């Protein structure tokens, strides 16, 4: 992701080789943490890629996007975004140290609960953002002090319910905009992952339509199949362009980030519908078998689509920006600024 001009090709090649060698066998529908792979990534400095030294590698959003997209492309489920871009970032904003312990992050409600927390059962510590009157506080809570009720997403990835006794938390006060910025970071991470998976889906569809024959002809020779694959490629490309623009905004940390993320999530969300539907039509029943690669990509895409804001949420945000913030004279500058 983010374009070859922004990421060292050597890093991309290394990521491809690492994840290709650790692509999980499709014998289970429930994802579990690959401890060996996590240890390897940690030794390479990739689990805390964007963290400031001495706890991280000091890289930025383009490198993080390349990492997330490659893992998604190879259908390798790992808490990379949660550990680095969310939990690690919260600790830095609060001025708290971040050792090598595996972390996830969540926002607690007034009762000290958070639902659909990614990878909570696998985490050693949970970084919580919780309300403190009109503001927010951050605490780094050991897993032993957290009650976890296990649940899974439709992709089989851990999305657990977390409960913490707020009376036992002290925490560090943080800026009022932290919750909004955390949402944007999570939403952008999911858009990147969706694009990585959808690009692999395009490749699978092209390969299947070319190799598979029906009535003595390759599937690719049928106009209806050509239309299905063309729509997949077009929607996937649109989602990637929008997401690349948002990653560039995140790297610059400018005031256009919220709109750019909304565009990326809207495009990726609507693309997911077309890509998943068409891909399974192209593959037929074989794409739903446990051994086939396709469902290991399409199920996460559908799951990620609804995390950190639904498609409707981001569509509504774009509508409000167009009608209220931009107005008739400001709409085009708003659009072109987000695409820069």
C-alpha positions as CSV (number, residue, x, y, z in Angstrom):
1,X,0.0,0.0,0.0
2,X,0.8,3.7,-0.3
3,X,2.6,3.3,-3.5
4,X,6.1,2.0,-4.3
5,X,7.6,5.5,-4.2
6,X,6.8,5.8,-0.4
7,X,8.0,2.5,0.9
8,X,11.4,0.8,0.5
9,X,11.0,-2.0,-2.0
10,X,13.4,-4.1,0.2
11,X,10.9,-3.9,3.0
12,X,8.0,-4.9,0.8
13,X,10.0,-7.9,-0.6
14,X,10.9,-9.0,3.0
15,X,7.3,-8.7,4.1
16,X,6.1,-10.8,1.2
17,X,8.6,-13.6,1.9
18,X,7.9,-13.7,5.6
19,X,4.1,-13.8,5.3
20,X,4.1,-16.2,2.3
21,X,6.1,-18.6,4.4
22,X,3.7,-18.4,7.3
23,X,0.4,-18.4,5.5
24,X,-1.9,-20.4,7.7
25,X,-3.3,-23.8,6.7
26,X,-7.0,-23.6,6.0
27,X,-8.1,-26.3,8.4
28,X,-9.8,-24.1,11.0
29,X,-12.3,-21.2,10.7
30,X,-11.3,-19.6,14.0
31,X,-8.1,-17.6,14.0
32,X,-5.4,-18.1,16.7
33,X,-2.3,-16.1,17.4
34,X,0.8,-17.5,15.6
35,X,3.2,-17.1,18.4
36,X,6.2,-18.2,16.3
37,X,5.4,-15.6,13.6
38,X,4.8,-12.9,16.1
39,X,8.2,-13.6,17.7
40,X,9.8,-13.4,14.3
41,X,8.2,-10.1,13.5
42,X,9.1,-8.8,16.9
43,X,12.8,-9.7,16.3
44,X,12.6,-7.9,13.0
45,X,11.3,-4.7,14.6
46,X,7.9,-5.0,12.8
47,X,5.5,-5.4,15.7
48,X,6.1,-1.9,16.9
49,X,7.0,-0.4,13.5
50,X,5.7,3.2,14.1
51,X,6.7,3.5,17.7
52,X,9.3,6.1,18.8
53,X,12.7,4.8,19.9
54,X,13.7,3.0,22.0
55,X,10.4,1.1,22.0
56,X,9.8,1.2,18.3
57,X,11.4,1.4,14.9
58,X,10.3,5.0,14.2
59,X,8.7,4.3,10.9
60,X,5.5,5.9,9.7
61,X,2.1,5.2,8.2
62,X,3.3,4.2,4.7
63,X,5.5,1.4,6.2
64,X,2.7,0.3,8.6
65,X,0.3,0.2,5.7
66,X,2.6,-2.0,3.7
67,X,2.8,-4.4,6.7
68,X,-0.9,-4.5,7.3
69,X,-1.8,-4.9,3.6
70,X,0.8,-7.7,3.1
71,X,-0.5,-9.6,6.1
72,X,-4.1,-9.3,4.9
73,X,-3.1,-10.3,1.4
74,X,-1.7,-13.6,2.8
75,X,-4.7,-14.0,5.1
76,X,-2.4,-14.0,8.2
77,X,-4.4,-12.9,11.2
78,X,-2.3,-10.9,13.7
79,X,-2.9,-8.0,16.1
80,X,-0.5,-5.7,14.2
81,X,-2.7,-2.7,14.0
82,X,-4.0,-3.1,17.5
83,X,-0.6,-3.5,19.1
84,X,1.2,-0.8,17.2
85,X,-1.1,1.8,15.7
86,X,-3.7,1.8,18.5
87,X,-2.3,0.6,21.8
88,X,1.3,1.8,21.2
89,X,0.0,5.1,20.0
90,X,-2.2,5.6,23.1
91,X,0.7,4.9,25.4
92,X,2.8,7.5,23.6
93,X,0.1,10.1,23.8
94,X,-0.1,9.4,27.5
95,X,3.6,9.4,28.0
96,X,3.6,5.9,29.2
97,X,6.4,3.4,28.5
98,X,5.7,0.5,26.1
99,X,7.8,-2.6,26.6
100,X,7.6,-5.7,24.3
101,X,4.4,-7.1,25.8
102,X,1.6,-7.9,23.4
103,X,-1.1,-5.3,23.7
104,X,-4.5,-4.4,22.3
105,X,-6.6,-1.3,22.9
106,X,-10.2,-0.4,23.6
107,X,-12.5,2.4,24.7
108,X,-14.4,1.7,27.9
109,X,-17.9,2.9,28.5
110,X,-19.1,4.4,31.8
111,X,-19.5,0.9,33.2
112,X,-16.0,-0.1,32.3
113,X,-16.9,-2.4,29.5
114,X,-15.9,-2.6,25.8
115,X,-17.3,-5.0,23.2
116,X,-15.7,-6.6,20.2
117,X,-12.1,-5.9,21.4
118,X,-9.7,-7.4,18.9
119,X,-7.3,-10.1,20.3
120,X,-8.0,-9.3,24.0
121,X,-7.7,-13.0,24.9
122,X,-4.2,-13.1,23.4
123,X,-2.9,-9.8,24.9
124,X,-0.6,-9.6,27.9
125,X,-1.8,-6.0,28.6
126,X,-4.8,-4.0,27.5
127,X,-4.5,-0.3,26.9
128,X,-7.8,1.3,27.9
129,X,-9.1,4.8,27.1
130,X,-11.9,5.6,29.5
131,X,-14.0,8.7,30.3
132,X,-13.0,11.1,33.1
133,X,-15.7,13.7,33.4
134,X,-15.5,15.7,30.2
135,X,-12.1,14.3,29.3
136,X,-10.3,11.0,28.8
137,X,-7.6,9.0,30.6
138,X,-5.4,6.2,29.4
139,X,-4.3,3.2,31.5
140,X,-2.1,0.2,30.7
141,X,-3.8,-2.7,32.4
142,X,-2.3,-6.1,32.9
143,X,-4.4,-8.9,31.4
144,X,-4.8,-10.4,34.9
145,X,-6.9,-7.4,35.9
146,X,-9.2,-7.7,32.9
147,X,-12.3,-9.9,32.6
148,X,-12.5,-11.2,29.1
149,X,-15.5,-12.9,27.5
150,X,-14.5,-14.5,24.3
151,X,-16.3,-14.0,21.0
152,X,-15.4,-14.1,17.4
153,X,-16.0,-12.0,14.3
154,X,-17.5,-13.6,11.2
155,X,-14.0,-14.0,10.0
156,X,-13.2,-16.1,13.1
157,X,-10.9,-13.5,14.6
158,X,-11.1,-12.7,18.3
159,X,-13.5,-9.9,19.1
160,X,-13.9,-10.2,22.9
161,X,-15.8,-8.3,25.5
162,X,-13.6,-6.7,28.1
163,X,-14.6,-5.6,31.6
164,X,-12.4,-3.5,33.9
165,X,-13.2,-2.1,37.4
166,X,-13.0,1.7,36.8
167,X,-12.6,2.3,40.5
168,X,-9.2,0.5,40.4
169,X,-7.9,2.6,37.5
170,X,-5.9,5.8,37.8
171,X,-4.7,6.5,34.3
172,X,-3.1,9.5,32.7
173,X,-5.2,12.4,31.3
174,X,-4.9,12.9,27.6
175,X,-6.1,15.4,25.0
176,X,-9.8,15.7,24.4
177,X,-9.4,14.6,20.7
178,X,-7.7,11.3,21.5
179,X,-10.9,9.2,21.1
180,X,-11.7,10.7,17.7
181,X,-8.2,10.2,16.5
182,X,-8.1,6.6,17.8
183,X,-11.3,5.9,15.8
184,X,-9.6,7.4,12.6
185,X,-6.5,5.3,13.1
186,X,-8.5,2.1,13.6
187,X,-10.7,2.9,10.6
188,X,-7.8,3.6,8.3
189,X,-6.0,0.4,9.4
190,X,-9.1,-1.6,8.5
191,X,-9.3,0.1,5.1
192,X,-5.7,-0.8,4.4
193,X,-6.3,-4.4,5.4
194,X,-9.5,-4.6,3.3
195,X,-7.5,-3.3,0.2
196,X,-4.7,-5.8,0.7
197,X,-7.2,-8.7,0.9
198,X,-9.3,-7.4,-2.1
199,X,-6.2,-7.1,-4.3
200,X,-5.4,-10.8,-3.6
201,X,-9.0,-11.7,-4.4
202,X,-8.7,-10.0,-7.8
203,X,-5.6,-12.2,-8.5
204,X,-7.5,-15.3,-7.5
205,X,-10.4,-14.5,-9.7
206,X,-8.3,-13.8,-12.7
207,X,-6.3,-17.0,-12.2
208,X,-9.5,-19.1,-11.7
209,X,-11.3,-17.7,-14.7
210,X,-8.3,-18.3,-16.9
211,X,-7.6,-21.8,-15.8
212,X,-11.1,-23.2,-15.3
213,X,-13.0,-24.4,-18.3
214,X,-16.7,-24.8,-18.9
215,X,-18.4,-26.1,-22.0
216,X,-14.9,-26.5,-23.6
217,X,-14.0,-22.8,-23.0
218,X,-12.1,-20.9,-20.2
219,X,-14.5,-19.1,-17.9
220,X,-12.7,-15.9,-18.9
221,X,-14.1,-16.3,-22.4
222,X,-17.6,-15.7,-21.2
223,X,-18.8,-12.1,-21.2
224,X,-20.7,-12.4,-18.0
225,X,-17.6,-13.6,-16.2
226,X,-15.5,-10.9,-17.7
227,X,-18.0,-8.3,-16.4
228,X,-17.8,-9.8,-12.9
229,X,-14.0,-9.8,-12.8
230,X,-13.8,-6.3,-14.3
231,X,-16.1,-4.9,-11.6
232,X,-14.0,-6.6,-8.9
233,X,-10.8,-5.0,-10.3
234,X,-12.4,-1.6,-10.7
235,X,-13.9,-1.5,-7.2
236,X,-10.7,-2.8,-5.6
237,X,-8.6,-0.1,-7.5
238,X,-10.9,2.7,-6.4
239,X,-10.7,1.6,-2.8
240,X,-6.9,1.4,-2.9
241,X,-6.6,4.9,-4.5
242,X,-8.8,6.4,-1.8
243,X,-7.0,4.5,1.0
244,X,-3.6,5.5,-0.4
245,X,-4.7,9.2,-0.2
246,X,-5.8,8.7,3.4
247,X,-2.5,7.0,4.3
248,X,-0.6,10.0,2.8
249,X,-2.8,12.3,5.0
250,X,-2.1,10.3,8.1
251,X,1.7,10.5,7.3
252,X,1.4,14.3,7.2
253,X,-1.0,14.4,10.2
254,X,-2.9,17.3,8.7
255,X,-6.4,18.6,9.2
256,X,-7.7,16.8,6.1
257,X,-7.3,13.4,7.7
258,X,-10.9,12.9,8.9
259,X,-12.4,13.5,5.5
260,X,-9.8,11.4,3.7
261,X,-10.4,8.4,6.1
262,X,-14.2,8.8,5.5
263,X,-13.7,8.6,1.8
264,X,-11.4,5.6,2.1
265,X,-13.8,3.7,4.4
266,X,-16.8,4.6,2.2
267,X,-15.1,3.4,-1.0
268,X,-13.6,0.3,0.7
269,X,-17.0,-0.6,2.3
270,X,-19.0,-0.3,-0.9
271,X,-16.2,-2.1,-2.8
272,X,-16.3,-5.0,-0.4
273,X,-19.9,-5.8,-1.3
274,X,-19.1,-6.0,-5.0
275,X,-15.8,-7.8,-4.6
276,X,-17.0,-10.5,-2.2
277,X,-20.3,-11.2,-4.2
278,X,-18.6,-11.3,-7.6
279,X,-15.6,-13.3,-6.4
280,X,-17.8,-16.1,-5.0
281,X,-19.9,-16.1,-8.2
282,X,-16.8,-16.5,-10.3
283,X,-15.5,-19.3,-8.1
284,X,-18.8,-21.1,-7.5
285,X,-19.0,-23.6,-4.7
286,X,-15.2,-24.3,-4.6
287,X,-14.6,-20.8,-3.1
288,X,-16.6,-21.8,0.0
289,X,-14.7,-25.0,0.8
290,X,-12.5,-25.0,3.9
291,X,-9.3,-25.7,1.9
292,X,-9.8,-22.9,-0.6
293,X,-8.0,-19.6,-0.2
294,X,-10.9,-17.4,-1.2
295,X,-13.1,-17.5,1.9
296,X,-10.1,-16.8,4.1
297,X,-10.0,-13.4,2.4
298,X,-13.7,-12.6,1.8
299,X,-14.8,-13.2,5.4
300,X,-12.2,-10.8,6.9
301,X,-13.1,-8.2,4.3
302,X,-16.8,-8.4,5.4
303,X,-15.8,-8.3,9.1
304,X,-13.4,-5.4,8.8
305,X,-16.0,-3.4,6.8
306,X,-18.1,-2.9,10.0
307,X,-15.3,-2.2,12.5
308,X,-14.4,1.3,13.6
309,X,-17.5,2.7,12.0
310,X,-20.0,1.1,9.6
311,X,-20.3,1.9,6.0
312,X,-23.4,4.0,6.9
313,X,-21.4,5.9,9.5
314,X,-18.8,7.0,7.0
315,X,-21.3,7.7,4.3
316,X,-23.2,10.0,6.7
317,X,-20.0,11.7,7.6
318,X,-19.2,12.4,3.9
319,X,-22.7,13.7,3.3
320,X,-22.5,16.1,6.3
321,X,-19.1,17.3,5.1
322,X,-20.4,17.9,1.6
323,X,-23.6,19.7,2.7
324,X,-22.6,21.5,5.8
325,X,-18.8,22.0,5.8
326,X,-18.0,22.5,2.2
327,X,-21.2,24.0,0.6
328,X,-21.7,24.5,-3.1
329,X,-18.5,26.5,-3.6
330,X,-16.3,24.4,-1.4
331,X,-17.2,20.9,-2.4
332,X,-14.6,20.6,-5.2
333,X,-11.7,22.0,-3.2
334,X,-12.7,19.6,-0.4
335,X,-12.6,16.6,-2.7
336,X,-9.4,17.6,-4.5
337,X,-7.6,18.3,-1.2
338,X,-8.5,14.8,0.1
339,X,-7.1,13.3,-3.0
340,X,-3.8,15.0,-2.9
